[in-house]
Amino acid sequence: MAAKPPAGDPVQDAPEVAAPQHAAAGLPAIGHTLRIAQRQMGVRRTALTLLKVNQKNGFDCPGCAWPEGDKRHKAEFCENGAKAVAEEATLRRVTPDFFAAHPVADLATRSGYWLGQQGRLTQPMYLPEGAESYEPVTWERAFDIIAEELTALASPNEAVFYTSGRTSNEAAFLYQLFAREFGTNNLPDCSNMCHESSGSALTETLGVGKGSVLLDDLHQADLIIVAGQNPGTNHPRMLSALERAKAGGAKIISINPLPEAGLERFKNPQTPRGLVGGGTALTDLFLQIRLGGDQALFRALNRLILEAAETTPGAGAGAIDEEFIREHTHGFEEFAAAARAADWDETLRATGLERAEIDRALAMVLASQRTIVCWAMGLTQHKHSVPTIREVVNFLLLRGNVGRPGAGVCPVRGHSNVQGDRTMGIFERPAPAFLDALEREFGFAPPREHGFDVVRAIRALRDGQAKVFFAMGGNFVSASPDTEVTEAAMRRARLTVHVSTKLNRSHVVTGARALILPTLGRTERDLQGGGEQFITVEDSMGMVHASRGSLAPASPGLLSEPAIVARLARRVLGAESRTPWEEFEKDYGTIRDRIAAVIPGFDDFNARVARPGGFALPHAPRDSRSFPTATGKANFTAAPVEYPRVPEGRLLLQTLRSHDQYNTTIYGLDDRYRGIKNGRRVVLVNPDDARELGLADGAYTDLVSEWTDGSERRAPGFRVVHYPTARGCAASYYPETNVLVPLDSTADTSNTPASKSVVVRLEQAHPA
């Protein structure tokens, strides 16, 4: 039987700490998964629901975007995926009575964990201006309120339409269509805060802002480099792919400031060896790099590869692929000159590595004919993230590791369908060709002026330039940087609207008026006028497939996301709109027909997605070694090496997830693999650094970030944990530490918040 939600917030001021683990998954993962699921869903519902996750006739996990192979296990989910499903399919409910008992001022004092544990939202709720509590409202009145505010704006650009990664292709396409027909490109999304740096770098260098590998490529690789990523917590099913690659003879290099249990050893719960044996050692070489040193490392490797080529000449047989470089690339000479000038003293200072470690990595690189580089936020959230990823591309181009089996770029997306949302047009800087196609298909002139990304949207709200904020999913307030600035900005809005399945912090940091619109989840049946519907998603490797929920909706008061957008568009745009919004709501197949007419690669969409497993979108660099860049070739680039400089007595902090969370959703208060229990306000510090700073294990400290403009930000009351981090580096969980990252501290080009390179001083404090 499912348990009731916690009556009060757990005390988190004294976390328990044990030694970190050196292996991931195994029997403990199964036990933890089942406990969490049964607590939320009960035994029978747990079995019925989890056996549908990621199946060809089931629903796509609402967690990460890792792809599935053609052959699937009956239990095709990981521990964190099961937690995500359990929280959506929970039997707990948030009714109007809950809001009557908990004014907004009370909810604002609660932790994100407590809010999320209350259960599923059941009907639209409205916070009138000056009111203390949300009150129930009809859908018709909710759409009237939104229309009142939108039509009262002086310009459509005073509205912001945010999207989280969970939104389906169909809902995302309708959402961007509505926003553009309304008259704005203000379509920030969670990509702005995570892989925007990847898209910026890859579009410039390869012509496509997505990864170039499919799942089978990982199985065929000789060498897989995992840089700035922790798959054991953030993408656990990736560990199965790495295990299979190892069985095929692949080597793995892990590049990370922290040792991560999943990359050390994987105990696959699907196999006897994983359950009762020792599992599989994954990493062959661990490079414990300093935060922000990745560009310097790849630059040094590129220098060494070029030097090796000079001693082993010969097209195709040497250290570089001369034929590929000659036929398919541009800018080699300028890049090579910059690489040959790489300075060893600077390299070792930036990376914190020994020359012998880099030489060991080089030997593995030169021994590999097929190399893949995977990365995540550890590379994308620095000021110099875009040139870092460009240097990764240089590294792969040198040996022809783009556009052949078992090789390529693999940015690992963190949220189911975050990549699909971008494909559908959720982007504040749309390509002219996309807008031209929209205009031809729907008969209106889309705006051409670029809109706001996440950071610019917060500035616009802060400065009174934006007055309505509409969020399709997500937890914008907790996901964004500079927490106090973000919350103050949201409170300046005339209206804030959140389409959500569950409560989160964003619902209690409101504009003058606020609406919560409850929606169907991935696990639930979607019945419309045209019968039972399904949605589609795109995974991290460009595979598009169907998702069909099977559970009864949590409440008869829910609407699907496509229905919400369609009804809102009809109410706001009125009879002047030629778009068949009512038809779209009744039959999602009609949406897919229009997607096929607008977006390349979706020809015959309905027929192709009906096939089990779906289909792969075209990717020119992968499919034909053609590169739709400005030069028509893959572009080598040359940029100065950058890395964070840290004053004496300071540390470089990265924000990261615990094992009991997914993005801003907190499932529990433990981080099992890192040895943390019953608390989240911890800072992981190298023991030698801690001793130099006079901080004993178990001491309490305030984290104070320092910025070049002289400003400071403070996060109080963190327990110091002596931990084997890279020297000079520290780590702590977000969203608690987002307060330390200024709105203006962003990556060049991509404007992604620089959450992985925060200079902090640690001031001794008392427990919170």
N, C-alpha and C positions, 0 to 999 in steps of 0.2 A: 504493500500500500504506500502511496506517495506521502511524503512528510509535509507538514505545514511549513511556511516560510519562517525564518527567524523572527522572533518578536522584537528584538532589539539588535543594534549593531554589536558585533563581537568586539571585545577589547583588543586592540592591536598594538599596545604600547610596550610589549615585552616579547618580541619574536623569539622562538627557540631556534638554536642553530646547531647543526651537526655537520660532519664532514661531507663534502660534495660526493656524489656518486660518479662512477666511471663506466656505467652502461645504462642504456635506455630501454624502455618497454619491458617485455617479459611478463611473468605472472602478476607482479604488482600493478602494472598498467591495466590488466584485465580486471583485477579486483577493484581498482579505483574507478574504472569506467562503469562497472555494473552498480557500484554503490551510488555514484552520482545519478545515473540514469533511473534507478529504482526510486531514489529519493524524490525525483521530479515526476516520474511517469507511472510508477508502479510496475510490477513484474510483467504482466501480460502485455501492456502497452510498450514496454521496453523491447520485448522480443519482436512484436509486430513492426515496430518503427525502425529499429536498428538494422533489421534484415532487408530493409528497402533502401538504405543509404548507398548512394553511388552505384546502384544497380541499373542495368539498361532499361528496365521497366519501372524503375523507382524514381527517387528524387535526388537531386544534386545536394551534397552536403553544404549547409550554409556557412561552413568554416572556410578553409583555405581553397586555393584554386589549383592544387596539384592534380594532374590528369590521372585517368584510369586506363589500364591496358584493355585489350580486347577480351582476354580471359580474366574473370574476376572471382575473388573469393566470396563465399557467402557472407562473411563479415568484412566488407570492403570499407572499413572506416578505422580511424585512429582514436586514441584516447580523447584528444581535444575536439575532434569532430563529433564524437559521441556526446561530449559535454554541450556542444553547440546545439545538437539535435534535441537533447534532453531539455535544455532551457526553452527551446521553441515549442516542443511537444508537451511541456509540463501541464499538469492538471491544476496548477495554481492559477487563480484569476484575480485581476485587479478590477473591481467594480466601482460604480459611482459612490457606494458606501465607503470605500477605502478613501477616496478623495475628500469626502465629507468629514472623515475622521482625521485626516492629515492635511492641514493647510499647507500652502506652498512654503511658508516660512519654516515649517517643521520638516518638510521633505528636503529642503535645502541644507539641513544640518546632517542628513543621512549620507552614508558612504555609497559609492556606486555599487558595491557588492550588495548592500541591503536593498537598494532600489531594484536591482535586477532580480533578486531572489523572490520578489513579491508575486511574479507570475505574469500571465498574458493580459494585455489590455483588451477590454470587451466592447467599448462603444466610444464614439467621439466625445471628447471633453473640451470645455471652453473655459478660459480664464478671462472674464471681462476686465476692462480697465478699472483699476482700483479695488478689485475683488481680492479676497484672501485665499479662496479655494477654487479649484476647478469644479465645474458643474456639467452635468450631461447636456448634450445638445444634439439635435437631429443632423443627419448628413446634409439635408437641404439648407439648414441654417448655417452650418459650417462653411459650405461653399458660398453662400451669400456673404458671409463675413470676409472671406478671402477676396471675393470679387469686389466688395466695397473698398477694401484697402488698395487692391491692385489698380482699379480704375481711377482712384483718387490721386495716383502718383503723377508728378509733373513729367516724368519720363519713364518708359519701361526699364531703363537702366538703374532705376532706384529699387528694383527688385533683384534678389539673389536666389537662384535655384540650385541648391546643393544636392549631391548624390553620393550615397555610400556604395560600396562594391557589391552588396547583396542583390541589388535591383536586377531584374531579368532583362534580357535583350529587348523583349517586347515593351516592357514598362519604360526602359531607358530611351528607346526610340520615340515613344509617344511623349515622354517628358521633354526631351530636347526639341521635339517638333512644336509642342505647346509653347515653350519658352521663346523660341524663335518667331513663331507666329504672333506671340504677344509683343515681341520687338526687342529682345535682348540676347546677347551671348554670355550673360552672367551665369555660367554653368560650372562653378568650381566642383571638384570631386575629391575623393580620398586619394586618388593618384597624385594630386598636387602635393600630398604630404609623404608619399612613399616612393614610387618608382618614376616620378616625373624626370628625375635626373637620368634614369636609364633611357626613357623615351627620347629625351633631348639628345643624348649622346649617340644613340643608335640610329636615329633618323638622319643625323648629319653624316655619320660614317658609313652606314649600310643602306640607308634609304627606307628602312622599316623600323618603327619604334618598338618592336616586339622581339622576343627570343627567336632564334633560328633553329632550335632543335625540337624534335619530337621525343616521346618517351623511349622509343626503341633506340634512339641515338645514344642515350645514357647506357643502355645495355651493350652497345657496340664500342664504346669508347675505350681507349688505352689509358687515358689519364683524365681524371675529373678533379678540377680545382674548385673547392667550395670556399668562397671568400666573403667575410662579413655576413655570415648566415648561420642560424642555429636550427637546422631541420628537426632536431629531436623535440623541440617545443613548438616551433612555428609551422612546420610542414612535416609531421611525423611520417606520413606515408612515403615521403622521399627516401627514407632510410631503407625501405624495401627495394627501391630501385638501385640504391648504392650497393646494397648487399648482392643483388643480382649482377651488377657490374663487376664487383669483386670476384664473384664466382666465375666470371668470364675472363678474369685475368687483369682487370683494370687496377690501376694505382690511384690513390686519393691523397691529395694535399689539402689540408685544412688551414685556412688563414684566419685567425681570430684573436682578439685580445684575451678571450676567456677560453679555457678548456671546456668543451661541451660534451656531456655524457653520450649523447646520441652519435656524435662523430667519433667518439672513442670506441664504443662497442655497441652493437645492436642485437638485442635478444628478440627476434621476430616472434610475436605471439601466435603467428599462423603456422609455425613449424615446431616439431618436437625439440630440435636443437635450441630454438629460442626460448622454449618454455622450461626445459629442465637441463639444458646444456649451457655451455659458456657463451653461446651467441657467436657473432662475427665481429672481429676487430676490423674497423673500417679505415681509419686514417693510417697511411703509411708515413706521412711526414706532417708534423704539426708546426706551423710557423706562428709563434705567439707574437704577433705584430702589435706595435703601438697604434692607438687610435689615429686614423687619418694618414697612416704611412703606406697605404696600398699603392698609390700612384708611384711613389718612389721605388717600391719593390718591383712593380711591373716594368718600370723604366729601366731598372738595373738588369732584370732578366732580358729585356730587349737588347740592351747593350751586349750582354754576354752571348746572346744568340747571334748577333751580328759578328762578334769576334770569332765565334765558332765557325761561322760561314766562311770567313776569310781563310781558315785553315783547312776547311773541307769543302772546296768549291765543287760545283756541278749541279746543273738544273735538276730539281726534283730529288736529288740524292743527298744534298747537303743539309745544313742546319736551317736554311730558309728555302721557301718554295719560289724559286726565281721565275718560273713560268707563270705561276698564279699572279705574282706581283706585277710582272710585265703586262699580262693580258687583262687583269681585272682590277688593278688598283691605281690610285692617283696620290701624289704627294710623298712618295717614298723617300726621295733624297733629302727633303727638309726634315722629315721624321728621323731618318737615319743619322743625320748630323746632330740632332738634339739627343738622340739615344747614346751616340758614341761619346757625348760630352757629359754623361751622367757621372756625378762625383761620388766616390765611394764613402768619403767621410760623411757627406750629407745623407747618403742612402742609409748608412748604419745608424745615424742620429735619428732620422725620420722613422725608421722601422723598428729600432730597438733590437734588431737581429744581428747575429754573427755572420761574417762572410761565409763561413763553412756551411751554414744553414742554407744560404742562397745558392751556393754551389751544388748542394745536394738537390735542391729543387730544379736547378738547371739540368742536371744529369737525367732526372725523371722526365723533364720536358723534351729533351733531345731524343730520349728513347721512345717517345710516343709518336705514333703516326696520326692519331686521332685524339684531339684534346678538346674538352668542354670546360668552360669557366661558368660556374653558377655563382650568383650573388644576390644579396637582399639589402636591408636597410643599413648594414654596416658600411656599404659603399655609397649609398645614395643620399645620406643625410649629413654631408659636410659641405663647407663653403666650396671646396674644390672637387665636388663629386662628379661633375660632368667631365672635366679633364681626366679624372681617375678612370672613368668607364671608357673614355676614348682610348686611354692607354691599354686597357684590357683588350679592346678591339685591335689596336696595333699589334699586341702580343699574338693574337690569333691569326691576323692577316699574314704575319711574317712567315708562318709555316703552312699557310693555305688552309687553315682550320675553320673556314666558313664555306658552306655550300657543298659539303660532302658528308656521307654517313658517319656517325659517331663523333662529330665535331661541331663546334659552334658556340654561340652566346646563349646563356640561359638565365635571364633575370627571373627570379622565382617570385611570382606575385603572391600577395599575402591574403587576398580576400576573394571568395568565390564571385566570379563575374566582374571584378574590377576591370579586367582587360576587355571584357565584352561591352561594358558601359562605354568605354572610350571608342571602341569600334562603332558603336551605335551613334556616335556624335556627341557624347557628353564631353565637351571640351570648350574651354573659353576662347581658344584661338583656332577656330575651324579652318580647314583648307578650303580655298575658293572652289575647287572641284566638287567638294561635298555640298557646299551651299548652292552651287549651280544645279546639282542633281535634285536637291530639295525643291528648288524653285520650279524646275521642269515638272516634277511629279505632283506638287501640291498647289501650284499656281499662285504663290505669294512671294514677295521679295524678302528673303531673310536678311537680317541686319549683317553688315560686313565689319563693323567696328569690333575689335577684340573686347572681350568681357573681363570680369574679375576672376582670378584664381582664388584659392583659399586665403592667402595672406592679404591680397588686395581687397578681398571681400570684407575681411575683418577691419581693415583700415577704412573702407567706405562706410561701414556701419558705425565705427568709432567717430568718424568725421561728419556724420549726418548726411552722407551722399547716398546711402542705401537705407531704405525704410521698411522693407518687407523681406523677411528671410523664410524661405520654404525649404525644408530638408526632406528628401526622399530617402529615409532610413538613416542609420548612423547615429553617432553621438558627437556632434560637431564641437560642442564646448569642451569635452574631455579630450578629444583627439587633437585639438589645435594647440599651437604654442602660446606662450605668454598668457597664462590662464587668467590673471587678473585683468589684463587689457582686453582679452577676448570676452570675458563675462561682462565687463562694462560696456563693450561695444554692442553685445546682444541686447542689453537692457535699454539701449537707445532706440531700438527698432520700434516701429509702430505696431507690427504684428510679427510673431514668430509662429511657424507651423511645422510640426514634425509628424511624418508618416512613420509609424513605429509598430513593433509587435510587443515591446516591453518598455518599462520605465527606465530612464537613465538621467544623468545629470542635466542634459540639455533641456529636459522638460521643466526644470525648476529655475532655470536662468532665462527669463522670458522678456519679451518686449512688453509694451504697454498692454497689448492683448496677446493671447496665446491660444493655440489649438493643438490638441493631440488627436491624430487620425489613426485609428487602429487598422491594421491590415493583415491579410492572410500571410502565413509563413510557407516556406518550401514544403513542409511536411503535410500540408492540408489540401484537400480536394477543392478545386476551383470550378464551380458551376455557374455558368452564365446563360444568357438567352439562347446561345447557339449550342448549348450542351456542355459537357465536361471539357475543360481546357487544359492545355499544358503550356509550359513556358520553355525557353531555351537559355543556355548559358554558354560562355566561352571559357575554356580553362587556360592555364598559364602557358600552354604550348599551342594555342590557336585552334584547338578542337572544339567544335560546336555540337552540342547534343541536347536532347530533350530532358525535362524534369517534370515529374508528375507526382503530386502529393496524394496520400491515401487516407489521411485522417479527416474526421469531421472537423470543421472549423471550430476554433476555441469559443466562438460566440456567433450567433446569427447577426450581430451588429457589425461584422467585419466586411470590408470591401477589399478586393484585390488591388494591387498597385495600378495595373492598366485601367481598371474601372475608376479609380480615384482620379487619375489624370484625365481620362476621357470626360468624366462628369464635370470636373473643374474647367476643362477647356470649353465645354458647351456653355457653362454658366458665364465664363469671363469673355469669351470671344463672340458668343451669340451667333445669330443667323448670318453674319458677314463671313464667317469661316466656311470655306468650301471643303474642309477636311471632314470625312465621314466618322466623326467621333463616336456616334452611337453604334455604328457597325463595328468599329474597332473593339468596343466594350463587349459586344455580344460574341464575337468570333475572332480569337487571336490569330487564326490563319490568315485573316485579311490584313493584319499588321505585318505578318511575315511576307506576304505578297508585296507590300510596299517597301519593306526593307530590301527585298530582292531587286526592286527597281532602282533603288537609291545607292546601295552600298556594294562595291565590287566584291566578288567572291561568294555572294549569297544567291546566285542564280538557282532557280528551281528549289528555293529554300524549303518549302513545305514537304516536298517529296524526299529531299535528301536528309532532312532531320528526322523523318519517319523511320529511317533505317536504324537498327540497333547500333548504338555507339556513335552515331552522328557522322560528321565529316570534318576534314581539315581545311582551314582557310588557306588561300594561296600565300606564299611567302617567297618573293622573287629571289632573294639571296640564297635561300635554302633550295628552292626548286630548280633554279636554272643558272645560278651564279650570275644573275643580273642585278644591278644595283640602281634603284630609282633615286639617285642623289643628284645634286646640282651638277656634278661632273660626269654622271653616267657610270661611275665606277665606285668601288669601295675606297673610302678616303682614309689614308694615313693622316694623322694629325701630329702637330708638335706644339707643346705648351710647356711653360716653366713648371718645374716640380714644386708643388706646394705641400705643406704639412703644418699642423698647428704648433705654434710656439707656446710653451707653458712657463710662466715665471717660477722662480724658485719658491718652494713652500706651497705650491698649488698643484692640483691634479687635473687631469682631463677626464671629464665624466661623459659616459654614454648612457642614454635612457634605453631600456629594454623591457621585454615582457617576462613575467614569471611563467612557470609551467601551468599555473591555475588561471590563466587568462587568455583571451583571444582579442587582440587589438584592445579596445577600451572595456570590453566585457570581462568582469572579474567573476570567475566560477568558484573560487575558493581562496584561502589565505595561505596556501602552501606553495613552495617551489621545490618539489621533491628532489629533483636532480641536483640542485645547488645546496641542498641541506637546510632550507629555510622552512619554518613551520609557524603557523598562527601569527602572521604579520607580514606587512609589505613595506613598512618604512625602514628599510635597511639600505646601507651603502657598502658595496663590496670593494675592499681596498687591499692592495698587496701588503703583506705583513711587514716587509722592509720599509715601504712608504709610511705605513701607519706608525711604526716605531719612530721614524724620523720626525713625524708630526706630533709625536707624543700621544697617540690615540690607541688605547688598549682595546683588545677584542671585547666587545660588549659595552664600550663607551658610547655615549650619545653625542650627536653633533648636529649643528645646523649646516646645511649646504648653502653656500652663498656664491652665486655665479658673478663673475666679473667680466666687464665688456670694455672694448676699446674706447667707447664714448664716456667712460667713467661711471656708467650706471651699474647697479647691483640688483640682484633679485635673491630672495631667501626662501628656502624650504626647510622648516624647522623640524627637529626631533627625529633624527634617523639613527638607528643602531648601527655602529660600526661592526662589520664582519670581516675578519682577516681571511682573505680569499686569494687564490693563485692567479690574480690578474696580471697583465703585462705591467712592468714597472712604470710608474707615472700615470697609470690609468685607473679609473674607478667606474663603477656601474651601479645604477639604481633604477627602480621600476617607474614606468610611466603608467597612468597620467599624473601620478603624484609629483613628478619632477618636471612636468611641462611648464610649470611656473617659472623655471629657471631659464627658459629659452626665449629671448626677446623676439618680438614680431619681425624685426628687421634683420635678424641673424638667419640668413638663408643662403642656399647654394646659388652661385653664379649661374645664369642662363635659365635654370629650371625653377628658381624661387622656392625650392623645397626647404622647410625649416631644418636648420643645422643641429639636430638633436643628438648627434653622435660626437660632437666636439665642443663640450661646454667646460670652460675653464672655471674651476671652483676652488674656494678655500673652505676648509672644514673648521668650524668654530665649536669648541666643546660646549655641550648643552646638557640639560637634564631630560629624562624621559618625558614624552609628550603627556 
